[in-house]
Amino acid sequence: MALNQQETKTFVEAHGIETLKADRTYAAPEVDELLRRLGNTSGSIPFYAVFPGGDPNRPILLDGLLTSPKPIIEAMKKALAQKDEGRRTKDERQSGTM
């Protein structure tokens, strides 16, 4: 799994990213509901959602079997960039420089 590879773990740790794994080994209606809310109506797994800190209501979604860490790391980089952009916009509003 791409999340368990050292490259992904190193990136997560270096950027202070919080991770959460939803386990469907046993019935978990809350996991099924979240998958539906994210647009995964079939409930297929694996399914990945990266929630940008600057815009958590618009997650970056990946599904299917990922054979390398690259798609996950690219999604996390995009999320970090969105967070930074949101922070800059907020700072500009507060300082009146927009």
N, CA, C and O atoms as a GROMACS GRO file, in nm:
protein
  392
    1MET      N    1   0.084  -0.117   0.000
    1MET     CA    2   0.000   0.000   0.000
    1MET      C    3   0.089   0.124   0.000
    1MET      O    4   0.191   0.129   0.069
    2ALA      N    5   0.049   0.223  -0.078
    2ALA     CA    6   0.129   0.344  -0.094
    2ALA      C    7   0.148   0.421   0.036
    2ALA      O    8   0.249   0.488   0.053
    3LEU      N    9   0.052   0.413   0.126
    3LEU     CA   10   0.064   0.487   0.252
    3LEU      C   11   0.167   0.427   0.346
    3LEU      O   12   0.220   0.497   0.432
    4ASN      N   13   0.196   0.301   0.331
    4ASN     CA   14   0.290   0.234   0.420
    4ASN      C   15   0.434   0.239   0.370
    4ASN      O   16   0.523   0.184   0.435
    5GLN      N   17   0.458   0.304   0.258
    5GLN     CA   18   0.594   0.310   0.206
    5GLN      C   19   0.671   0.423   0.274
    5GLN      O   20   0.613   0.525   0.312
    6GLN      N   21   0.799   0.404   0.289
    6GLN     CA   22   0.883   0.499   0.362
    6GLN      C   23   0.875   0.640   0.305
    6GLN      O   24   0.873   0.738   0.380
    7GLU      N   25   0.871   0.652   0.174
    7GLU     CA   26   0.866   0.785   0.111
    7GLU      C   27   0.742   0.862   0.157
    7GLU      O   28   0.750   0.982   0.185
    8THR      N   29   0.629   0.794   0.165
    8THR     CA   30   0.505   0.859   0.209
    8THR      C   31   0.514   0.892   0.357
    8THR      O   32   0.478   1.003   0.398
    9LYS      N   33   0.561   0.799   0.438
    9LYS     CA   34   0.574   0.823   0.582
    9LYS      C   35   0.665   0.943   0.609
    9LYS      O   36   0.635   1.026   0.694
   10THR      N   37   0.775   0.951   0.537
   10THR     CA   38   0.870   1.061   0.555
   10THR      C   39   0.804   1.195   0.521
   10THR      O   40   0.821   1.293   0.593
   11PHE      N   41   0.728   1.198   0.411
   11PHE     CA   42   0.661   1.320   0.369
   11PHE      C   43   0.558   1.363   0.474
   11PHE      O   44   0.550   1.480   0.510
   12VAL      N   45   0.480   1.268   0.521
   12VAL     CA   46   0.377   1.296   0.623
   12VAL      C   47   0.442   1.354   0.749
   12VAL      O   48   0.395   1.455   0.802
   13GLU      N   49   0.548   1.291   0.796
   13GLU     CA   50   0.615   1.337   0.918
   13GLU      C   51   0.680   1.474   0.897
   13GLU      O   52   0.673   1.559   0.986
   14ALA      N   53   0.741   1.496   0.782
   14ALA     CA   54   0.811   1.622   0.757
   14ALA      C   55   0.716   1.741   0.752
   14ALA      O   56   0.755   1.854   0.780
   15HIS      N   57   0.591   1.715   0.715
   15HIS     CA   58   0.495   1.824   0.699
   15HIS      C   59   0.388   1.827   0.808
   15HIS      O   60   0.294   1.905   0.801
   16GLY      N   61   0.402   1.741   0.908
   16GLY     CA   62   0.307   1.741   1.019
   16GLY      C   63   0.165   1.709   0.976
   16GLY      O   64   0.070   1.766   1.028
   17ILE      N   65   0.151   1.618   0.882
   17ILE     CA   66   0.020   1.582   0.829
   17ILE      C   67  -0.044   1.478   0.919
   17ILE      O   68   0.020   1.381   0.960
   18GLU      N   69  -0.171   1.498   0.949
   18GLU     CA   70  -0.248   1.402   1.028
   18GLU      C   71  -0.310   1.300   0.933
   18GLU      O   72  -0.363   1.336   0.829
   19THR      N   73  -0.301   1.172   0.969
   19THR     CA   74  -0.360   1.068   0.886
   19THR      C   75  -0.468   0.993   0.965
   19THR      O   76  -0.465   0.988   1.088
   20LEU      N   77  -0.559   0.937   0.892
   20LEU     CA   78  -0.668   0.858   0.951
   20LEU      C   79  -0.697   0.743   0.858
   20LEU      O   80  -0.709   0.761   0.737
   21LYS      N   81  -0.709   0.626   0.914
   21LYS     CA   82  -0.742   0.509   0.834
   21LYS      C   83  -0.879   0.459   0.880
   21LYS      O   84  -0.900   0.430   0.998
   22ALA      N   85  -0.971   0.450   0.787
   22ALA     CA   86  -1.104   0.395   0.816
   22ALA      C   87  -1.101   0.247   0.780
   22ALA      O   88  -1.080   0.211   0.664
   23ASP      N   89  -1.122   0.162   0.878
   23ASP     CA   90  -1.113   0.018   0.861
   23ASP      C   91  -1.252  -0.041   0.837
   23ASP      O   92  -1.344  -0.018   0.915
   24ARG      N   93  -1.265  -0.117   0.729
   24ARG     CA   94  -1.394  -0.182   0.698
   24ARG      C   95  -1.385  -0.333   0.719
   24ARG      O   96  -1.463  -0.408   0.661
   25THR      N   97  -1.292  -0.377   0.802
   25THR     CA   98  -1.282  -0.520   0.831
   25THR      C   99  -1.413  -0.570   0.890
   25THR      O  100  -1.459  -0.680   0.860
   26TYR      N  101  -1.472  -0.487   0.975
   26TYR     CA  102  -1.601  -0.518   1.036
   26TYR      C  103  -1.699  -0.409   0.994
   26TYR      O  104  -1.659  -0.302   0.948
   27ALA      N  105  -1.826  -0.436   1.009
   27ALA     CA  106  -1.929  -0.339   0.972
   27ALA      C  107  -1.900  -0.205   1.041
   27ALA      O  108  -1.878  -0.199   1.162
   28ALA      N  109  -1.902  -0.099   0.961
   28ALA     CA  110  -1.875   0.035   1.012
   28ALA      C  111  -1.964   0.133   0.937
   28ALA      O  112  -1.921   0.192   0.838
   29PRO      N  113  -2.086   0.152   0.984
   29PRO     CA  114  -2.179   0.240   0.912
   29PRO      C  115  -2.127   0.382   0.896
   29PRO      O  116  -2.157   0.447   0.797
   30GLU      N  117  -2.049   0.430   0.993
   30GLU     CA  118  -1.996   0.566   0.981
   30GLU      C  119  -1.895   0.577   0.867
   30GLU      O  120  -1.886   0.681   0.803
   31VAL      N  121  -1.821   0.470   0.842
   31VAL     CA  122  -1.727   0.469   0.730
   31VAL      C  123  -1.805   0.465   0.598
   31VAL      O  124  -1.772   0.538   0.504
   32ASP      N  125  -1.907   0.381   0.593
   32ASP     CA  126  -1.989   0.373   0.472
   32ASP      C  127  -2.054   0.508   0.442
   32ASP      O  128  -2.060   0.550   0.326
   33GLU      N  129  -2.101   0.576   0.545
   33GLU     CA  130  -2.164   0.708   0.526
   33GLU      C  131  -2.062   0.809   0.475
   33GLU      O  132  -2.093   0.887   0.385
   34LEU      N  133  -1.943   0.810   0.530
   34LEU     CA  134  -1.841   0.903   0.485
   34LEU      C  135  -1.805   0.876   0.339
   34LEU      O  136  -1.790   0.969   0.260
   35LEU      N  137  -1.790   0.748   0.303
   35LEU     CA  138  -1.761   0.715   0.163
   35LEU      C  139  -1.871   0.768   0.071
   35LEU      O  140  -1.841   0.822  -0.035
   36ARG      N  141  -1.995   0.753   0.110
   36ARG     CA  142  -2.107   0.804   0.030
   36ARG      C  143  -2.099   0.957   0.018
   36ARG      O  144  -2.118   1.012  -0.090
   37ARG      N  145  -2.072   1.023   0.129
   37ARG     CA  146  -2.064   1.170   0.128
   37ARG      C  147  -1.950   1.220   0.040
   37ARG      O  148  -1.958   1.329  -0.016
   38LEU      N  149  -1.846   1.140   0.029
   38LEU     CA  150  -1.732   1.177  -0.055
   38LEU      C  151  -1.754   1.141  -0.202
   38LEU      O  152  -1.669   1.168  -0.287
   39GLY      N  153  -1.868   1.079  -0.233
   39GLY     CA  154  -1.899   1.044  -0.370
   39GLY      C  155  -1.867   0.902  -0.409
   39GLY      O  156  -1.884   0.864  -0.524
   40ASN      N  157  -1.821   0.823  -0.315
   40ASN     CA  158  -1.789   0.682  -0.341
   40ASN      C  159  -1.912   0.600  -0.307
   40ASN      O  160  -1.916   0.530  -0.206
   41THR      N  161  -2.013   0.609  -0.394
   41THR     CA  162  -2.142   0.546  -0.365
   41THR      C  163  -2.135   0.394  -0.362
   41THR      O  164  -2.217   0.329  -0.298
   42SER      N  165  -2.037   0.337  -0.432
   42SER     CA  166  -2.025   0.191  -0.431
   42SER      C  167  -1.954   0.141  -0.306
   42SER      O  168  -1.959   0.021  -0.276
   43GLY      N  169  -1.888   0.231  -0.233
   43GLY     CA  170  -1.815   0.191  -0.113
   43GLY      C  171  -1.688   0.115  -0.144
   43GLY      O  172  -1.638   0.040  -0.060
   44SER      N  173  -1.636   0.133  -0.265
   44SER     CA  174  -1.516   0.058  -0.304
   44SER      C  175  -1.394   0.107  -0.225
   44SER      O  176  -1.381   0.225  -0.193
   45ILE      N  177  -1.308   0.013  -0.197
   45ILE     CA  178  -1.183   0.044  -0.129
   45ILE      C  179  -1.070  -0.026  -0.204
   45ILE      O  180  -1.095  -0.129  -0.265
   46PRO      N  181  -0.951   0.024  -0.202
   46PRO     CA  182  -0.909   0.142  -0.127
   46PRO      C  183  -0.964   0.270  -0.188
   46PRO      O  184  -0.992   0.277  -0.307
   47PHE      N  185  -0.977   0.371  -0.103
   47PHE     CA  186  -1.026   0.503  -0.140
   47PHE      C  187  -0.954   0.603  -0.051
   47PHE      O  188  -0.948   0.584   0.071
   48TYR      N  189  -0.902   0.707  -0.109
   48TYR     CA  190  -0.822   0.803  -0.034
   48TYR      C  191  -0.885   0.941  -0.045
   48TYR      O  192  -0.931   0.980  -0.152
   49ALA      N  193  -0.886   1.014   0.063
   49ALA     CA  194  -0.932   1.152   0.064
   49ALA      C  195  -0.829   1.235   0.139
   49ALA      O  196  -0.795   1.206   0.254
   50VAL      N  197  -0.780   1.337   0.074
   50VAL     CA  198  -0.683   1.430   0.135
   50VAL      C  199  -0.757   1.560   0.156
   50VAL      O  200  -0.801   1.624   0.060
   51PHE      N  201  -0.770   1.600   0.282
   51PHE     CA  202  -0.846   1.720   0.318
   51PHE      C  203  -0.749   1.837   0.338
   51PHE      O  204  -0.677   1.840   0.437
   52PRO      N  205  -0.747   1.933   0.245
   52PRO     CA  206  -0.658   2.048   0.260
   52PRO      C  207  -0.698   2.132   0.381
   52PRO      O  208  -0.816   2.159   0.403
   53GLY      N  209  -0.600   2.173   0.459
   53GLY     CA  210  -0.627   2.255   0.576
   53GLY      C  211  -0.694   2.386   0.542
   53GLY      O  212  -0.773   2.437   0.621
   54GLY      N  213  -0.663   2.443   0.426
   54GLY     CA  214  -0.721   2.570   0.385
   54GLY      C  215  -0.859   2.558   0.325
   54GLY      O  216  -0.929   2.658   0.312
   55ASP      N  217  -0.899   2.439   0.287
   55ASP     CA  218  -1.030   2.416   0.224
   55ASP      C  219  -1.075   2.272   0.251
   55ASP      O  220  -1.086   2.193   0.157
   56PRO      N  221  -1.101   2.238   0.376
   56PRO     CA  222  -1.131   2.099   0.411
   56PRO      C  223  -1.263   2.047   0.354
   56PRO      O  224  -1.288   1.927   0.356
   57ASN      N  225  -1.346   2.136   0.304
   57ASN     CA  226  -1.473   2.092   0.245
   57ASN      C  227  -1.460   2.050   0.100
   57ASN      O  228  -1.558   2.011   0.037
   58ARG      N  229  -1.338   2.057   0.047
   58ARG     CA  230  -1.313   2.015  -0.091
   58ARG      C  231  -1.194   1.919  -0.094
   58ARG      O  232  -1.086   1.955  -0.139
   59PRO      N  233  -1.215   1.796  -0.047
   59PRO     CA  234  -1.104   1.700  -0.042
   59PRO      C  235  -1.058   1.658  -0.181
   59PRO      O  236  -1.133   1.662  -0.278
   60ILE      N  237  -0.933   1.620  -0.186
   60ILE     CA  238  -0.873   1.563  -0.307
   60ILE      C  239  -0.894   1.413  -0.296
   60ILE      O  240  -0.851   1.351  -0.199
   61LEU      N  241  -0.960   1.354  -0.395
   61LEU     CA  242  -1.000   1.213  -0.388
   61LEU      C  243  -0.919   1.127  -0.482
   61LEU      O  244  -0.893   1.164  -0.596
   62LEU      N  245  -0.880   1.011  -0.432
   62LEU     CA  246  -0.809   0.910  -0.511
   62LEU      C  247  -0.871   0.776  -0.478
   62LEU      O  248  -0.898   0.747  -0.362
   63ASP      N  249  -0.894   0.695  -0.579
   63ASP     CA  250  -0.944   0.561  -0.548
   63ASP      C  251  -0.868   0.458  -0.631
   63ASP      O  252  -0.796   0.491  -0.725
   64GLY      N  253  -0.887   0.335  -0.594
   64GLY     CA  254  -0.819   0.226  -0.662
   64GLY      C  255  -0.689   0.191  -0.594
   64GLY      O  256  -0.646   0.256  -0.499
   65LEU      N  257  -0.629   0.087  -0.644
   65LEU     CA  258  -0.503   0.039  -0.588
   65LEU      C  259  -0.389   0.125  -0.639
   65LEU      O  260  -0.365   0.133  -0.760
   66LEU      N  261  -0.320   0.190  -0.548
   66LEU     CA  262  -0.206   0.273  -0.585
   66LEU      C  263  -0.078   0.192  -0.565
   66LEU      O  264  -0.053   0.141  -0.456
   67THR      N  265   0.000   0.180  -0.670
   67THR     CA  266   0.119   0.095  -0.664
   67THR      C  267   0.245   0.172  -0.629
   67THR      O  268   0.351   0.113  -0.609
   68SER      N  269   0.234   0.306  -0.621
   68SER     CA  270   0.349   0.385  -0.580
   68SER      C  271   0.298   0.499  -0.492
   68SER      O  272   0.179   0.531  -0.495
   69PRO      N  273   0.387   0.559  -0.415
   69PRO     CA  274   0.345   0.669  -0.329
   69PRO      C  275   0.322   0.800  -0.405
   69PRO      O  276   0.268   0.895  -0.348
   70LYS      N  277   0.361   0.807  -0.531
   70LYS     CA  278   0.356   0.933  -0.606
   70LYS      C  279   0.218   1.000  -0.606
   70LYS      O  280   0.212   1.119  -0.576
   71PRO      N  281   0.106   0.930  -0.637
   71PRO     CA  282  -0.023   0.999  -0.639
   71PRO      C  283  -0.063   1.055  -0.502
   71PRO      O  284  -0.123   1.163  -0.494
   72ILE      N  285  -0.032   0.984  -0.396
   72ILE     CA  286  -0.064   1.030  -0.261
   72ILE      C  287   0.020   1.154  -0.227
   72ILE      O  288  -0.033   1.253  -0.176
   73ILE      N  289   0.148   1.149  -0.255
   73ILE     CA  290   0.235   1.262  -0.224
   73ILE      C  291   0.195   1.384  -0.307
   73ILE      O  292   0.196   1.495  -0.256
   74GLU      N  293   0.161   1.364  -0.434
   74GLU     CA  294   0.117   1.477  -0.518
   74GLU      C  295  -0.012   1.538  -0.462
   74GLU      O  296  -0.027   1.660  -0.461
   75ALA      N  297  -0.104   1.455  -0.416
   75ALA     CA  298  -0.228   1.506  -0.356
   75ALA      C  299  -0.198   1.584  -0.228
   75ALA      O  300  -0.259   1.688  -0.203
   76MET      N  301  -0.106   1.534  -0.148
   76MET     CA  302  -0.071   1.604  -0.025
   76MET      C  303   0.000   1.736  -0.056
   76MET      O  304  -0.022   1.836   0.014
   77LYS      N  305   0.085   1.739  -0.159
   77LYS     CA  306   0.150   1.863  -0.199
   77LYS      C  307   0.046   1.966  -0.243
   77LYS      O  308   0.055   2.084  -0.209
   78LYS      N  309  -0.052   1.920  -0.319
   78LYS     CA  310  -0.159   2.009  -0.364
   78LYS      C  311  -0.238   2.063  -0.245
   78LYS      O  312  -0.272   2.181  -0.240
   79ALA      N  313  -0.267   1.976  -0.149
   79ALA     CA  314  -0.339   2.018  -0.029
   79ALA      C  315  -0.258   2.119   0.051
   79ALA      O  316  -0.314   2.217   0.102
   80LEU      N  317  -0.129   2.098   0.063
   80LEU     CA  318  -0.043   2.193   0.135
   80LEU      C  319  -0.039   2.328   0.063
   80LEU      O  320  -0.040   2.432   0.128
   81ALA      N  321  -0.035   2.325  -0.070
   81ALA     CA  322  -0.034   2.450  -0.147
   81ALA      C  323  -0.166   2.525  -0.127
   81ALA      O  324  -0.166   2.647  -0.116
   82GLN      N  325  -0.278   2.452  -0.122
   82GLN     CA  326  -0.408   2.516  -0.099
   82GLN      C  327  -0.413   2.576   0.041
   82GLN      O  328  -0.468   2.684   0.060
   83LYS      N  329  -0.356   2.507   0.137
   83LYS     CA  330  -0.353   2.558   0.273
   83LYS      C  331  -0.270   2.686   0.279
   83LYS      O  332  -0.311   2.784   0.342
   84ASP      N  333  -0.155   2.685   0.214
   84ASP     CA  334  -0.068   2.804   0.212
   84ASP      C  335  -0.138   2.919   0.141
   84ASP      O  336  -0.129   3.033   0.186
   85GLU      N  337  -0.206   2.891   0.031
   85GLU     CA  338  -0.277   2.995  -0.043
   85GLU      C  339  -0.388   3.054   0.043
   85GLU      O  340  -0.408   3.175   0.046
   86GLY      N  341  -0.461   2.968   0.114
   86GLY     CA  342  -0.566   3.016   0.204
   86GLY      C  343  -0.510   3.102   0.315
   86GLY      O  344  -0.571   3.202   0.353
   87ARG      N  345  -0.394   3.066   0.367
   87ARG     CA  346  -0.330   3.143   0.473
   87ARG      C  347  -0.287   3.279   0.420
   87ARG      O  348  -0.304   3.380   0.488
   88ARG      N  349  -0.228   3.283   0.297
   88ARG     CA  350  -0.185   3.410   0.239
   88ARG      C  351  -0.305   3.502   0.215
   88ARG      O  352  -0.298   3.621   0.244
   89THR      N  353  -0.414   3.448   0.163
   89THR     CA  354  -0.534   3.527   0.137
   89THR      C  355  -0.589   3.585   0.267
   89THR      O  356  -0.627   3.702   0.272
   90LYS      N  357  -0.593   3.503   0.372
   90LYS     CA  358  -0.642   3.550   0.501
   90LYS      C  359  -0.552   3.661   0.555
   90LYS      O  360  -0.601   3.762   0.604
   91ASP      N  361  -0.421   3.642   0.545
   91ASP     CA  362  -0.326   3.744   0.592
   91ASP      C  363  -0.344   3.874   0.514
   91ASP      O  364  -0.337   3.982   0.572
   92GLU      N  365  -0.366   3.863   0.383
   92GLU     CA  366  -0.385   3.983   0.301
   92GLU      C  367  -0.514   4.057   0.342
   92GLU      O  368  -0.515   4.180   0.349
   93ARG      N  369  -0.620   3.981   0.368
   93ARG     CA  370  -0.745   4.045   0.413
   93ARG      C  371  -0.725   4.117   0.545
   93ARG      O  372  -0.774   4.228   0.564
   94GLN      N  373  -0.652   4.054   0.636
   94GLN     CA  374  -0.630   4.114   0.766
   94GLN      C  375  -0.543   4.238   0.758
   94GLN      O  376  -0.562   4.333   0.835
   95SER      N  377  -0.447   4.239   0.665
   95SER     CA  378  -0.358   4.354   0.655
   95SER      C  379  -0.411   4.459   0.557
   95SER      O  380  -0.354   4.568   0.547
   96GLY      N  381  -0.518   4.426   0.484
   96GLY     CA  382  -0.576   4.520   0.390
   96GLY      C  383  -0.496   4.537   0.263
   96GLY      O  384  -0.504   4.642   0.200
   97THR      N  385  -0.418   4.435   0.223
   97THR     CA  386  -0.332   4.447   0.105
   97THR      C  387  -0.388   4.377  -0.017
   97THR      O  388  -0.316   4.358  -0.115
   98MET      N  389  -0.512   4.338  -0.015
   98MET     CA  390  -0.568   4.269  -0.131
   98MET      C  391  -0.598   4.364  -0.244
   98MET      O  392  -0.646   4.321  -0.349
   0.00000   0.00000   0.00000
